[in-house]
Amino acid sequence: MFVYEAVYGAESCQVTRSRIAMFTRKRHTLYVHARFWPGDTVVVVGLTTAVRGARLLADGTAVRFDQDARRLRLTGLPKQASDTPVTTSALECDGEPRQDIVDRVRRARQRPGSAGRAPC
């Protein structure tokens, strides 16, 4: 049943980059479809929109999270995926979910040996 909420009627989604997940959205809700379960933490990099709340879509369980300028971390997740083959989390955002990998992540992250050099 939860698939209907995250897929049917979904809108174009600017958030696209992740090693373990795909994304859909409806208005200000971003759905994170984790294809590979990483354990108790899922990270979404470069999310520029503030997140107000998060939950597992299968059963509505609230998910703890913290967000900084470069990443959003969903924490305290079950060690095993709550549903298969894809586990979906719903993130309630302050506006349309947006992602900026280049400025928020790549240019902001200091790399070893790059002190004093301009970013490429």
URLIN-V315378 format. One record per helix or strand of 2 or more residues. SS is the DSSP state (2 for helix, 1 for strand). FROM is the first residue (numbers start at 1). TO is the last residue. If there is no record, write none. Layout:
ss-><SS	SS>
from-><FROM	FROM>
to-><TO	TO>
//
This chain:
ss-><2	1	1	1	1	1	1	1	2>
from-><2	21	29	42	51	64	71	87	101>
to-><6	26	34	45	56	67	75	93	106>
//
